[in-house]
Amino acid sequence: MNENLLKQLAGDLDRAFVEIDALLENGSDAETLIYQYDTLIMPAAQQLQASDAGFQQTAEGINTVVCGGVTEYFKGLQFLKTGDLTQAIARFSGAEQTLSYFQANSTLKEIANMASALANYWEGVASVQNMDVSAGIKKLEEARKQVKNSGKYGAEMAKSIDLMQGEIFFLSGVKSVMQSDYANGLRQMHLAARTTKEGAEKNFAPESDEYRLYTGLSLYYEAFAEFQLQLIRFNSYEFDTARDKSITGLLNDAAVYIKSSPLPDVNAMVVPIIELMYALDQAIEKMSGLILERLKTGADASPQLFMDVRQLILEAQDAALRISAIMKSELGNAWLQTCNNFSKLIGNLERFLSAKDVKPEVDKNINIETLTFHPNEVGAICKDLIAQNKIADALINLNKFFANKPDKLNDVIQTQQKWADLSQRIRQNIISEGDAGVEKAKIVQATLFLTDGIIGA
């Protein structure tokens, strides 16, 4: 085959891509792009056929095959602009299959590799959106390898894959959290936020659509991690920290950036999650403040406040339903479960805080060894200490109360040992905040269970 004519064809392809890229940016339709491409490469295809009798394709045949492959490629780009990932992936796959026939031509080979990289990249994105993280990461790594062989056509794609690394970190973190590996999960999420922010600053002009998109995603990743900590704090009875660590400001900033995203799929996927976290974070802040005020002043809880919290939970559940409908995956169902569990927790707190004569008027530091109380009174004292985050004090009182009941006493001692061990690791800074919160929540639940057992003692 005539190498000079192949080089000419490659040069014509280069010029075609420059002109077609400009048309694509201006919103031209596929037919215009195809016509432009056809008029630019047909002369080279005709000369190639005329010069090489051993080449079985006619000039028109060459042009039809090449033009068909490149047409699929550009149609794929157009479907991306409309957010139709399914059609885009199909077009890129078709382009790769067609153009791989011309592996001897470096330009066409690069375009074929680029089409394959794009197909793998967006298949990876689709897998990630459906929470199939392992499959998503595999596809993205394949795209990363292919884009290295895509020449100048892959330079922009390489940047996109690098930016996608942030989402890989994030979804790895989500998977870890769903498996209760909070230390690794939160670390991955914070890494995702930092990587994505750095990518936005490195690759895009400030206030460009792309800069706003990736800045919004970095804020979203950060807010997601902080929200997990908020849930842990609230479930661990760290009401003062949960109240003071509200992330509504961070979520507001993320929403502003994400809603201006040029990609409708990102907007539709992320905004409901932001709305859900925003509603539950506000509910946590309100309930934490109410509990602390009740403990401080003994004032009755406001019925209106409970109505406000219930409304926030309804808003979160509505967002969870939208998330579940979009994702149709384990993560979508997990958000629904989170809302349902939180609703039950608030219901239990509402009953507790609304009850009259919840606690007797007794000294919280009373020596249970020297006085005899009704079990309900002792239980009220211990619950009050737990609500004030005085777990060690509650366990000391439980130890004294069960002094003559070996089976119960053994459970109390084991719980005390776990609490002492956790406290030591926190002081030595050898456990992450997330893991500490999870362990603490388990110990608090065990202490509450022992407290409830007083009545039957």
Steps between C-alpha positions, in 0.01 A plus 500: 500500500633847409646644823504856366131484426433353842684797650292731283184328625627544856562869433151540357362326807686744723358800316155343508516459874606861554211631294248251636600578861417864430164404349429273798568785742255716306227238532492371142291190439638159402407535131707818466797332667474195274483712186800705609701188572400338170612797289836519680615138476342383172783635279762310698291182494463524120874540450573210734281264300636616166863451604477152650342228287553250781269692729159342448286783626378767260555863593133523579527184708793637697316822555181323602672285762719778640221754487263255666741440787575867554130582471430260786774671699354848455147380562630356827631844595163654418315249717737586784396864470135400546584270794396177322780272622345180361496631142841664539660173616340309212628755244854497638507121497380499138768752402773290659386182324487671161823699517707216649501363140746777411767426763774567243402866496628668815233771500211260460659269758513788746137589435399134546689487831339825602152365422573186701631710789187713497276192495685348796510831684125558481421135567711544812306813592170316450619209716613739771162676495335163557739438791683217322826659608729208415374479140518878468861517617597218259344683203666829593840334527450350153414847370813641664718246314327554163516876514880484514487361143260764374759765413390860508137388492547345843660798674167645610369156586801431721410812695143375543620163627731673746205706621295181523754373753325713759175313442683168523636600842155616605313187398768279654436697818123453474549126455724487808247693710221265388722216628551688833867572425461865600868588540589399143171628359528851642868520404412410139221760492725778625764393246232516229411855600862616495585322172194641322562854625863487388391367160254786453762762589763340278296439185229767476461875500325638809122532457498279187225237492753223558663682790164550669402137443814349654513757779141407582588130499795560733266678745247218464762235582611698805140550616425128453788406730400758761140379488612147586681645802185691598299177505768331708511791748123510541472123545785520754314763707760767417221755474716805567740412217218404264328834564816705450630308195203567272593466132210696349737772376721247323195333344362835382828583326512158334141537374569842346791362297337169405174661384698705248655180360487461119433126547132431582577145617734630771241753612222240514717252692672723754249774587245263668779357717603852601135581583470182709818570696394862549163398649645237733786728607248768598297238689815389685587860588149574631469177699848536649421852615169387647657213693776720641249766605280240670796364695611850599167655599252214524261697278235306310572437134314721254236311297571738210865398497405136465265595215788686331728197537232268366458727197875486437491121516215495246708721269794263539280197427364671187857559381588137583214377283629710209852367556375142508301552177808639322761257632297180527789361704617405847600861569155630413341253742762587764384863500141389556612280789701787648191722502280226648751425777536869579122541513474216756781654708328839505174332598669335799665829604170681467332257738788525744519880496124547514450266797416654835701423813769334296757534774471520879633798687808328637870573511661361184818423695313302765667191647275212406684271742365688805148581380214289372302628199226362289661351187321758285678777691841342446418447134401866466830611660703282260306614193552859605876442527505330159314795346770729643767281337620382844524137400766408755289639786193312381700176490636559851144532632394190307795311647388590852136419433578152364764422763302201626397372158807327346363451148399864458811622679721310256328675205552837667869431565557395136331821382716704741813336359394580145434862595839532675678348200324733256573805718869410510523461121327836452748668738793339316352611167527149354138474386318712244203717596270288283604165650496647852146621441386157384656322800359759736151459356520124564614555859225756560242257367636228729485738798141592416413132474649437847310802633174365362581171675487670841121480505510126473785461746 
